[in-house]
Amino acid sequence: MERLAAAGIAVAVALAPIIPGITDGDDSLAAVLRAARDAGATRAWCRLLELRPGTREHFQEALARDWPAIAPALERRYERPYAPAHEQQALRQRLDALRDAHGLGEHDDPPAAWFPRQMTLFEPAA
């Protein structure tokens, strides 16, 4: 990240997937944002865990083995592939506050702001 940022490439950090009860603590999210900012990131985005068929079964098996205390709650929460909309919105609001506290913007900055400069860093393909 530091090398990319130093070269003038717009760097963002993705906090994904965020797993409720495992990786969603404010202290953990803030530590990632702080480290990313210190390495030159200017933007951040997040997404809650999605468990589609196939992935869901594998994930639940690993969860039961490695985090048995929270496995039942996550099984109930993820009866469908996506977390409930209100949980996704709550996470976005938390991340907004953490981003503000760490001086980072959202992931969807308009490409017009950085794309032309970023593309000058690459040699055209022959």
C-alpha positions in Angstrom: 0.0 0.0 0.0 2.8 2.4 0.9 4.6 1.8 -2.4 1.4 2.3 -4.4 0.5 5.5 -2.6 4.0 6.8 -3.0 3.8 6.2 -6.7 0.6 8.3 -6.9 -1.9 5.5 -7.2 -5.1 6.1 -5.3 -5.3 3.5 -2.6 -8.4 2.3 -0.8 -8.8 -0.4 1.8 -11.6 -3.0 1.7 -12.8 -4.3 5.0 -14.6 -7.4 3.7 -16.0 -9.6 4.6 -16.8 -8.4 8.0 -18.0 -11.3 10.1 -20.5 -10.4 12.8 -19.1 -11.3 16.2 -15.6 -12.0 14.9 -14.2 -9.0 12.9 -16.8 -6.3 13.5 -15.5 -4.7 16.7 -14.9 -1.0 16.5 -11.4 -1.4 17.9 -10.5 -3.9 15.2 -12.0 -1.8 12.4 -10.3 1.3 13.7 -6.9 -0.5 13.8 -7.3 -1.5 10.1 -8.3 2.0 9.1 -5.5 3.6 11.1 -2.9 1.2 9.5 -4.3 1.8 6.0 -4.3 5.6 6.5 -0.7 5.4 7.8 0.3 3.4 4.7 -1.2 6.0 2.4 -4.8 4.9 1.8 -7.3 7.7 1.3 -10.5 5.8 1.1 -12.2 2.7 2.7 -15.2 0.6 2.2 -16.8 -2.4 4.0 -19.2 -5.2 3.3 -20.7 -7.7 5.7 -20.3 -11.4 5.1 -22.4 -12.9 2.4 -23.1 -16.7 2.5 -24.4 -18.1 -0.7 -25.1 -21.8 -1.2 -21.9 -23.8 -1.3 -19.9 -21.2 0.6 -22.5 -21.2 3.4 -22.0 -24.8 4.2 -18.2 -24.7 4.1 -18.2 -21.5 6.3 -20.7 -23.0 8.8 -18.5 -26.1 9.1 -15.4 -24.0 9.8 -17.3 -21.7 12.2 -18.6 -24.7 14.2 -15.1 -26.0 14.5 -13.2 -22.8 15.2 -15.8 -20.5 16.9 -18.4 -22.8 18.4 -19.7 -20.2 20.8 -21.0 -17.9 18.1 -21.8 -20.5 15.4 -25.5 -20.9 16.3 -26.1 -17.1 16.2 -24.5 -16.7 12.8 -26.4 -19.7 11.5 -29.6 -18.0 12.4 -28.5 -14.6 11.1 -27.5 -16.1 7.8 -30.6 -18.2 7.0 -30.5 -16.2 3.8 -27.3 -15.2 1.9 -27.2 -11.6 3.0 -27.3 -10.0 6.4 -30.5 -8.1 7.2 -30.6 -4.6 5.6 -30.7 -2.9 9.0 -27.4 -4.6 10.0 -25.8 -3.6 6.7 -26.9 0.0 7.3 -25.7 0.0 10.9 -22.3 -1.2 9.8 -22.1 1.5 7.1 -23.0 4.1 9.7 -20.3 2.8 12.1 -17.7 2.8 9.3 -18.7 6.3 8.3 -17.9 7.5 11.8 -14.6 5.6 11.9 -13.6 6.8 8.5 -14.2 10.4 9.6 -12.2 9.8 12.8 -9.3 8.6 10.7 -9.5 11.0 7.9 -10.5 8.6 5.2 -13.2 9.0 2.5 -15.7 6.7 1.0 -14.8 4.1 -1.7 -16.9 5.6 -4.4 -15.0 8.8 -5.0 -15.6 9.8 -8.6 -13.0 8.2 -10.9 -12.6 11.6 -12.6 -10.8 12.8 -9.5 -7.9 10.2 -9.7 -8.1 8.1 -12.8 -6.2 10.4 -15.3 -3.2 10.7 -12.9 -3.2 7.1 -12.0 -3.2 6.0 -15.6 0.0 8.0 -16.4 1.9 5.6 -14.1 1.5 2.7 -16.5 3.3 2.0 -19.7 0.9 1.5 -22.7 0.8 -2.1 -23.9 2.7 -2.7 -27.1 
